Amino acid sequence: MRRLVLVANAAPEIGHTYTSVVGAGLELREGDWLEGEHGRYRLERPLGEGGFGRAWAATSEDGVGVVVKQLKLQRMDDWKSLELFEREARVLGSLSHPNIPRHVEFFAHDGAAAHPVAALGSLQGASLVSIYVRVEGRSLEEHLASGEVLEGQALTRLLDALLGVLEYLHSLAPPVIHRDIKPANVILDAQGQPHLVDFGAIKNHSREGSTTVGTFGYFPMEQMMGQSQPASDLYAAAMTVLVVATRVRPEDMPLDDQSGKVDLAKVGAGLPTGVRAALSGMLEPVVGKRLGSAALAREVLANPGGALAVRDTTALGHSDLRLSKIANACIGVGGGSAALLYIVFFDAFSETALVQLSALWIAPVLYGLAAHVSMALDKRNAGSVAAAVTGVGMLLLIAFYVVIWPSL
């Protein structure tokens, strides 16, 4: 008899020690009724099978279509699949969005009865079972296979709805990162609304391990390095929409030789203006140049003619870096000048001279601070704004010296 032991410190997120003894276990068959903790489900047809379990289309006893996912512990040889399976069930149970399947229940099963997940360690031949509402429709992958093309307003609505889902997921604390957005994981219902499914690769903690998950071609470089973040989902969603719109697979996308970015001028010439503008910002290979949030991408989609959509992000990045260095240098010089003036040479100057010399440190410090604030507010001409603020500050200092200082 083989025993599988999964130790808590090997899978810290789960926080249990599971010992499963191989036995008959739970065997699912078409037409059977599965008894859960809170309902009964009639199995209709298998949807897919992996190394450790299967997914079934089923119907609850009250007539709701559901998906039944089973994970067989006795077939596992490491804890990672268990961690991902339990994390998916736990996180899905906490989500509430019309474009995400509603989670129904999560339990352990030994082939005879359902049990709380906490009892898993004492069960023979145990399986974990997760049940969520089934989305009726076809995946974008199926649309691709059938030769259908989404374009115009349908494409705009698709991208906007996907961004709405990501805006919700990424606004949670901690943010939930899907990590495997692709045509097969987006289902269109009868009304054309997309539903994001298969959260098996989900990440909901910024300090999780660096395991790389996802589907090659749809995730960006930082995710390949195990450093996924909300912007990684933006890239995957953009690639998904672009593939659906152009019927060109990621590995066949033309790339710009200089930047490594998908060349939308070649592959996306017929896209709606808003879609093209949003995809351009979402498909930046370097995460720091990519649109920073789903909300921002929706703004670009709705207002493609705005400054944010048409600005040169590469030039902006270089300009911001250069201005940031100048601003830091100004603050450093100004601070050093103030220290020399008021500490080292304080006794060498009269009060009037100290006021006059204060411009030596106020001007550079004011410029540096104004530049940083302008960049934080995403001003296009942050350097010019900082110079204007500094000029106004100097005029106020002169007015103080000429009008107010003599009366003090």
Phi, psi and omega in degrees: 000131181264140179243141176245122180242123177248115188267143187302319184285351173278334179228076190299332184290329184285313172078021177230164168249118184253127174238114183244126178261131182296129176212201181297317176068191183266117177247116183267136180224149180303133179092346180286156170262129176259125180267116176264192177283330187235002180188176179238146187223128179266122182284131184253308182200149177287142178258336181175162181219135177244192183293335188242353183181192184222161173242138183233145165276133182214173177228131179288165183294344176263013171091007180272130176289133182224167170248131178252119178248129182242135174242117181269112184292329185291346178266357185274148175237005170207176187266351190296318180296322177296317180299313181293321181295313181291323179296318179301313182295317183293316182289317178301324179294342181262356184265151176213099181208138184297341181255018175232131181303138179282131178281139185258304178196165185216124185207168172262153181216135181253011182098342180249323184202161175275147181221158173300148181301328180298339181271004187303321185296340183259005185260145175267140179056040190285150171231153168260140181232128177239134184232130176218160184297135181276133176274123179275120180160196179236145179286161176298330177296320177292324176297319178297316182296329182277353179088003179286149181235132173263133180209174177057226184295328178297321179290320178297316179296321179299310182296318180297318180293319177298318178295327176297320177296315181293325177300319177294309183298317185283346179274352180288162180239110356286163180296145177261124181248122185291312175074359179215048177282125180199168183304326181291340184256015175235118182251130176266127178275186184297335179270002180083010179277132179277143177236126180275123184236179178058080179266027183293340179258014188300147175231130180225027176210126186292346182254017178292169181297176188261027179298133178269122176229166180122190182239124183304140182098333182256344178249154185275179187299318184296328178287327176299330179270009178078021183239050182294149179210172182309322180296339177294322176295325178298317179299312182297319178296319179296316179296322178300311181295320180295319178297316180296322184284327187250344184062024175254124181286156184308319183291345180255002180293134175289139182244148173286129185296330184276319187255342185076008181272149176304130182276093182292338178295332180268318188260340186241027185298329183268006182288150171304148186304314181295319179297315181296318180296316180294316180297323179301316179286332182276339185262013176299126180296324180272123188299328180291341179262349183285153173306135192279347183202160176295324179298319179294319179296323178293326177296317179294320179299319182281333184227069185295342180273358181291162182300325183296324185283330188256357183290154178276103187291329179293311179296322180298319180299314179296318180297316179298319180297316180295315180295324178298319178294319179296317180298316179297320179296319179297316179296320178296315179296314180298317179296320178295321179296319179297320179296316178297317185292315188262351180245305185282312187250021184302316183284348183275350184236150174284169179298321179297317179295323179297320178295318180296319182282350182298337178298335181298329180251331181294318184299307181294323179295317180297318179297314182298315180294318180296323179296316180296318179295319180297319178293322179296328178273004176063037176288136184293323181245063185299323180296317179293320178299316180298321179295319179295317179298319180296319179298316178297320179298320179292323177297320178294323178294319178296317179298321178298316183292321185279319189262314190268316187303317182300333182274353181277000000 
